[in-house]
Amino acid sequence: MATVLESARIEIVPAVGTPPWTRPQRVLFRFACAYSLLYFLPFQGHVSLLGGLPGAAWLNRMSRAAVEWIAAHIFHLGEVIAVYPKVNGSGDTTLDYIHNLLIFVAAILAALVWSILDRNRGEYRRLHAWLRIWLRFSLALTLYGYGFAKVFPLQFVPPGLNRLMEPLHDFSPMGLLWTFMGYSAAYTIFSGAAEVLSGTLLLFRRTTTLGALASAAVLLNIVMLNSCYDVPVKLYSSNLLFAALFLAGADLPRLWRVFVLNKPARPLNLDAVLFRSRAARIATIAVKTLVIGYFLFGQIRGGIAGYRRFYVNVPRPPLYGIWEVESFTWNGSELSSMGGEARWKLLVIERPQNAMVKMTDDSSRAFPTTYDSEMHRVTFTSKPDLVFTWTLPDDSNATLNSDALSLKLRKIDASQFLLTHRGFHWINERPFNR
C-alpha cells in the first residue's frame, strides 16, 4: 500500500521568481524591446495600438519620410518612392523592406547604447512585463482585424461570374489562393474564428501562453500560405509570428518539462511585479474592459457593415449574368472582327459599374458601364463609347442594339457550373476529383 501511495504522490512545486538574467539574455532583451516598440508604432499597412491617437498620423509621416530619404540617398532608389504612398495592398514593397531594415539597425544601436549606459542592471522583469502587455495587445488587435474580416467573410469572397469564366492558367498564385478560400465561406469563417480566438486568449494574463501558442500556429500557417502563394504580406506576417514566439518563449522551459519530460513545472507569473495594490488591479480591469470592448465593438460593427455592403445590399445591373454572343452583326451582316479585334464571344456583367467581354481569341477586355434603366440604355465606355439599347424578351435571351451594331445574347446558367453546384457530401463512394 505504501508503495502505491508513494508512486501516486504528486510533486508540489512552489512558485519562484525568475532566475538572474545572464548577460546575453539582457542584451537580447534590450534588442527585442527596442525592435518591438519601433515595429508596432503606427505605420502604413500595420495595425497599431496607437493608431487612433491624435499623433499617429504624424508618426506615420515621419517614418515614411525617413524611409524615403534612406531609399533615395543611401540605396539610390528614387524611382520606387512614387509607388510607395499608394495603398495597393502590398506589404512587401522595396520600401517596406527598407523600413524593416531601418527598425532592425535602430534596435541594434539602441541595444548597444542601452547596454553601455545600463550595464550594471541585473534584470528587466518589470520592463519585460510591460513589453509583454504591449505585444499581447498589439498582436491581439492585429489578429482581430484579420480574423473578423474572415468571420464576416469579406477578405475572401465567393468566386463571381468574371472569376468563373477565367481559365485556370490565367490565375496568379495569389488569385488561386483567394479563389480557393472564397469558395468555402465555412472554411473562411473557421480560419477567422481561429485568429479571433487566439487574439482573445492573448488579452488575459492567465491564458497568454495558450494564446501565444495558438497564435504562433495560426501565423505559421499564414506565413507559409503567403510564401508559397506569392502573397505580398510575407514580411508583416513573419514579424507577427516572431511576436507570438517571443510571448511563448518565457514558458518554453516549462512547456518542455511538461510535454517532453513529463515532469511538473513551477508556476510562473511574469506580471506579478505589476499592479500589486488592490486599487491598481481594479483600475487595470476597468481599463482592460474598456479597451477590449472598444476593439470588439469596432470590429463587429465594421464587419456587419461590410457584410451588408458586399452581400445584402448589392445592386445588380439589369443585364446581370453570363451571356453567350450568338449573333454579332453590323448593319445586318455578321462580323468576324470589330475594329481589328476579335469579335465578342461572351459578355459577363456582374456589377453596374463594369462589364467584361471575352473575345473569340480568348482575350478579355473590361468596360466601365453606366445604365439608364428608364430608357433601357447601357453605355460601354470606350473610344468611341458603345451605347446600346437592350431588350429582354425572357430570362434567357437579350438583345443589344446600337445605331448599326446588334448583338443577340443567350444567358448561360452559372448555377449549373460544377464548382457552384457540386456542394458538400457526407458520403462519397469514390473520390470526385476533376
C-alpha positions in Angstrom: 0.0 0.0 0.0 2.8 2.4 0.9 4.4 1.7 -2.5 1.2 2.5 -4.3 0.7 5.8 -2.4 4.3 6.7 -2.9 4.2 6.2 -6.6 0.9 8.2 -6.9 2.3 11.1 -4.9 2.1 14.4 -6.8 5.1 16.7 -6.5 4.0 20.2 -5.3 6.5 22.7 -6.7 6.3 26.2 -5.1 6.2 29.3 -7.2 9.5 31.0 -7.5 10.7 34.2 -9.2 12.6 34.3 -12.4 16.3 33.3 -12.1 19.0 36.0 -12.6 19.5 37.1 -16.1 22.7 36.3 -18.0 24.5 39.0 -20.0 23.3 37.6 -23.4 19.7 37.5 -22.1 19.9 41.1 -21.1 21.4 42.2 -24.4 18.9 40.2 -26.4 16.0 41.6 -24.4 17.2 45.2 -25.0 17.2 44.5 -28.7 13.8 42.7 -28.7 12.3 45.6 -26.6 13.6 48.3 -28.9 12.6 46.3 -32.1 9.1 45.5 -30.8 8.4 49.1 -29.7 9.5 50.5 -33.0 7.8 47.9 -35.2 4.4 48.3 -33.7 4.3 52.1 -33.9 1.8 53.5 -36.5 2.9 52.8 -40.0 1.2 52.3 -43.3 -0.2 48.8 -43.6 0.4 47.9 -39.9 -2.1 47.6 -37.1 -1.1 49.6 -34.1 -2.5 50.2 -30.6 -1.6 53.9 -31.1 -3.3 54.1 -34.5 -6.3 56.0 -33.2 -4.3 58.6 -31.2 -4.0 62.2 -32.5 -0.3 61.9 -33.1 -0.5 58.6 -35.0 -0.6 60.3 -38.5 2.4 62.4 -37.6 4.4 59.3 -36.6 3.4 57.6 -39.8 4.5 60.6 -41.9 7.8 60.8 -40.0 8.5 57.1 -40.5 7.7 57.3 -44.2 9.8 60.4 -44.7 12.8 58.7 -43.1 12.3 55.5 -45.2 12.0 57.5 -48.4 15.1 59.6 -47.6 17.2 56.5 -47.0 15.9 54.9 -50.2 16.7 57.9 -52.3 20.1 58.9 -50.7 21.6 55.7 -49.5 20.1 53.0 -51.8 19.6 55.4 -54.7 16.1 54.0 -55.3 14.2 57.2 -56.1 12.1 55.6 -58.7 10.3 53.3 -56.2 9.3 56.2 -53.9 6.4 57.2 -56.3 4.8 53.8 -55.8 5.0 53.7 -52.0 2.3 56.2 -50.9 -0.3 54.3 -52.9 -2.4 51.9 -50.9 -2.1 48.9 -53.2 -2.3 46.1 -50.6 1.3 45.1 -50.9 3.4 44.9 -47.7 6.4 43.5 -49.5 7.5 46.6 -51.4 11.1 47.6 -51.6 10.4 50.4 -49.2 8.7 48.1 -46.7 12.0 46.1 -46.6 14.0 49.3 -46.1 11.6 50.2 -43.3 12.1 46.9 -41.6 15.9 47.2 -42.1 15.8 50.6 -40.5 14.0 49.3 -37.5 16.5 46.4 -37.2 19.5 48.7 -37.3 17.9 51.2 -35.0 17.2 48.4 -32.5 20.8 47.2 -32.6 22.1 50.7 -32.0 19.6 51.2 -29.2 20.6 47.9 -27.6 24.3 48.8 -27.9 23.8 52.2 -26.3 21.4 50.8 -23.7 23.9 48.1 -22.7 26.7 50.7 -22.2 24.6 53.1 -20.1 22.7 50.4 -18.1 25.4 47.7 -17.9 25.0 47.3 -14.1 21.4 46.3 -14.1 20.9 42.6 -13.5 17.4 42.0 -14.8 14.4 43.7 -16.5 11.4 41.9 -15.0 9.2 44.9 -14.7 10.0 46.2 -18.2 9.6 42.7 -19.6 6.1 42.6 -18.1 5.2 45.9 -19.7 6.7 44.7 -23.1 4.5 41.6 -22.9 1.4 43.7 -22.4 2.4 45.9 -25.4 2.9 42.8 -27.6 -0.1 40.9 -26.4 -2.5 43.8 -27.2 -0.7 44.7 -30.5 -0.8 41.1 -31.7 -4.4 40.6 -30.5 -5.6 43.7 -32.3 -4.0 42.6 -35.5 -5.5 39.1 -35.2 -8.9 40.7 -34.6 -8.5 42.8 -37.7 -7.7 39.9 -40.0 -9.9 37.4 -38.1 -13.1 39.4 -38.2 -12.6 40.1 -41.9 -13.0 36.3 -42.3 -15.7 35.7 -39.6 -17.7 38.2 -41.7 -16.4 36.8 -45.0 -15.0 40.0 -46.5 -11.4 39.3 -47.1 -12.2 36.3 -49.3 -15.5 36.3 -51.3 -17.1 33.6 -53.4 -15.9 33.5 -57.0 -18.0 35.8 -59.0 -19.1 35.5 -62.6 -15.9 37.0 -64.0 -13.8 34.7 -62.0 -15.8 31.6 -63.0 -15.2 32.4 -66.7 -11.4 32.7 -66.3 -9.3 29.7 -67.3 -7.2 28.3 -64.5 -3.9 29.0 -66.4 -4.7 32.7 -66.1 -4.9 32.7 -62.3 -1.9 34.1 -60.4 -0.8 32.0 -57.4 -2.4 34.7 -55.1 -5.6 34.7 -57.1 -5.8 30.9 -56.9 -5.5 31.1 -53.1 -8.1 33.9 -52.9 -10.5 31.9 -55.0 -9.8 28.7 -53.1 -10.5 30.4 -49.8 -13.5 32.4 -51.1 -15.2 29.3 -52.4 -16.0 27.9 -48.9 -17.5 30.5 -46.6 -17.5 27.9 -43.8 -13.7 27.4 -44.0 -13.1 31.1 -44.2 -15.2 31.7 -41.1 -13.4 28.8 -39.3 -9.9 30.2 -40.1 -11.1 33.7 -39.0 -12.5 32.3 -35.8 -9.1 30.7 -35.0 -7.5 34.1 -35.4 -10.1 35.8 -33.2 -9.8 33.1 -30.5 -6.0 33.3 -30.5 -6.2 37.1 -30.1 -8.8 36.8 -27.3 -6.6 34.4 -25.4 -3.7 36.9 -25.6 -5.8 39.6 -23.8 -5.8 37.8 -20.5 -2.8 37.1 -18.3 -3.7 33.6 -17.4 -4.2 32.5 -21.0 -1.3 34.4 -22.6 0.8 31.3 -23.1 -2.1 29.3 -24.7 -2.9 32.4 -26.8 0.8 32.8 -27.9 1.0 29.1 -28.9 -2.3 29.2 -30.8 -1.3 32.5 -32.4 2.1 31.0 -33.4 0.3 28.0 -35.0 -2.2 30.2 -36.9 0.5 32.7 -38.0 2.9 29.9 -39.1 0.2 28.7 -41.5 -0.4 32.2 -42.7 3.4 32.8 -43.3 3.6 29.6 -45.3 0.5 30.5 -47.4 1.9 33.9 -48.1 5.3 32.5 -49.0 4.0 29.6 -51.1 1.3 31.5 -53.0 3.2 34.8 -53.5 1.0 36.9 -51.3 2.8 40.2 -50.6 2.3 40.2 -46.8 5.2 37.9 -46.1 7.3 40.5 -44.2 4.4 41.6 -41.9 3.1 38.1 -41.1 6.6 36.9 -40.3 7.1 39.8 -37.8 3.7 38.9 -36.2 4.9 35.2 -35.9 8.1 36.4 -34.2 6.0 38.4 -31.7 3.9 35.3 -30.9 7.1 33.2 -30.4 8.5 35.9 -28.1 5.5 35.8 -25.9 5.6 32.0 -25.7 9.4 32.0 -25.2 9.3 32.7 -21.5 7.3 29.5 -20.9 9.3 27.2 -23.3 11.3 25.6 -20.4 8.1 24.8 -18.5 6.4 23.5 -21.7 9.4 21.3 -22.3 9.2 19.8 -18.8 5.5 19.1 -19.1 5.1 17.9 -22.7 8.5 16.3 -23.4 10.0 15.3 -20.0 6.6 14.5 -18.4 7.6 16.4 -15.3 5.8 19.1 -13.2 6.7 22.7 -13.9 6.9 25.5 -11.4 4.2 28.1 -11.8 5.4 31.4 -13.3 3.7 34.7 -13.1 5.6 37.2 -15.2 3.2 40.0 -14.4 3.5 39.7 -10.6 5.8 42.7 -10.5 2.9 44.9 -11.8 -0.3 46.1 -10.3 0.4 44.8 -6.8 -2.1 47.0 -5.0 -5.9 46.3 -5.0 -6.6 49.8 -6.5 -4.1 49.1 -9.3 -5.7 45.8 -10.1 -9.2 47.3 -10.1 -8.0 50.1 -12.4 -6.4 47.5 -14.7 -9.6 45.5 -15.0 -11.6 48.6 -15.8 -9.1 49.8 -18.5 -8.8 46.4 -20.0 -12.6 46.0 -20.2 -12.9 49.4 -22.0 -10.1 48.6 -24.4 -11.4 45.1 -25.2 -14.9 46.4 -25.5 -13.7 49.1 -27.9 -11.8 46.6 -30.0 -14.8 44.2 -30.2 -17.3 46.9 -30.9 -15.3 48.4 -33.7 -14.6 45.1 -35.4 -18.1 43.7 -35.1 -19.7 46.9 -36.3 -17.3 47.2 -39.2 -17.9 43.5 -40.1 -21.6 43.8 -40.1 -21.5 47.0 -42.2 -19.1 45.3 -44.7 -21.3 42.2 -44.8 -24.4 44.2 -45.6 -22.5 46.2 -48.3 -21.0 43.2 -50.1 -23.7 40.5 -49.5 -27.0 42.1 -48.6 -27.3 45.5 -50.3 -25.6 44.6 -53.5 -27.2 46.3 -56.5 -27.5 44.1 -59.6 -27.5 45.6 -63.1 -30.4 44.9 -65.4 -28.2 42.7 -67.6 -26.7 40.7 -64.8 -25.4 37.3 -65.9 -23.1 35.5 -68.3 -24.2 36.0 -71.9 -23.1 34.0 -74.9 -23.0 36.2 -78.0 -24.9 34.2 -80.6 -25.1 36.9 -83.2 -22.7 39.9 -83.8 -23.9 41.9 -86.7 -23.1 45.3 -88.3 -26.0 46.6 -90.5 -27.3 43.1 -90.7 -24.0 41.5 -91.7 -22.3 39.0 -89.4 -18.9 40.2 -88.2 -15.9 38.1 -87.5 -13.9 41.0 -86.0 -14.5 44.5 -84.7 -12.0 47.3 -85.4 -9.2 44.9 -85.9 -10.1 42.9 -82.7 -11.6 39.5 -82.5 -15.4 39.6 -82.2 -17.2 39.2 -78.9 -17.8 35.6 -77.6 -19.0 36.2 -74.1 -20.4 39.1 -72.2 -20.1 38.9 -68.4 -22.0 41.5 -66.3 -21.8 41.2 -62.6 -21.8 44.8 -61.3 -23.4 48.0 -62.5 -20.1 49.7 -62.8 -18.3 47.4 -65.3 -18.6 44.5 -67.7 -16.1 42.0 -69.1 -16.0 40.9 -72.7 -14.3 37.7 -73.7 -13.3 37.6 -77.4 -13.2 34.7 -79.8 -9.4 34.6 -79.5 -9.8 34.1 -75.6 -8.5 37.6 -74.9 -10.5 39.7 -72.5 -11.4 43.4 -72.3 -13.1 45.3 -69.4 -15.5 48.2 -70.0 -16.8 50.7 -67.5 -20.6 50.8 -67.8 -23.4 53.2 -66.9 -27.1 52.3 -67.1 -30.2 54.3 -67.9 -33.0 52.0 -66.7 -35.8 54.2 -67.9 -34.5 54.3 -71.4 -33.2 50.7 -71.3 -29.8 52.1 -72.3 -26.3 51.0 -71.3 -23.1 52.7 -72.2 -19.8 50.8 -72.6 -17.1 53.5 -72.0 -14.6 53.2 -74.8 -13.1 55.3 -77.6 -15.6 55.8 -79.0 -18.3 54.9 -76.5 -20.6 52.0 -77.3 -24.2 52.9 -76.5 -26.7 50.1 -76.6 -30.5 49.8 -76.1 -31.4 46.5 -74.5 -34.4 44.3 -74.7 -35.1 41.2 -72.6 -37.8 39.0 -74.2 -37.4 36.4 -71.4 -34.9 35.4 -68.7 -32.7 33.5 -71.1 -32.4 35.9 -74.1 -31.4 39.5 -74.7 -30.5 41.8 -77.5 -28.3 44.9 -77.6 -28.8 47.4 -80.4 -26.8 50.5 -81.3 -27.1 52.6 -84.5 -25.5 49.8 -86.6 -24.3 47.1 -84.2 -26.6 44.4 -83.0 -26.0 41.6 -80.6 -28.2 38.6 -79.8 -27.4 37.1 -76.4 -28.2 33.8 -74.7 -27.8 33.6 -70.9 -25.6 30.8 -69.5 -26.9 29.3 -66.3 -24.0 29.8 -63.9 -25.7 27.7 -61.2 -25.0 24.6 -63.3 -21.3 25.0 -63.2 -19.7 22.1 -61.4 -17.8 24.4 -59.0 -21.0 26.1 -57.9 -23.4 23.2 -57.7 -21.3 20.2 -56.6 -21.6 21.2 -52.9 -20.9 19.1 -49.8 -21.4 15.3 -49.4 -21.1 13.3 -46.2 -20.8 10.0 -48.2 -18.6 9.6 -51.3 -18.3 6.1 -52.6 -15.3 7.2 -54.7 -13.3 10.5 -54.9 -14.9 13.0 -57.2 -11.7 14.8 -58.3 -11.9 16.7 -61.5 
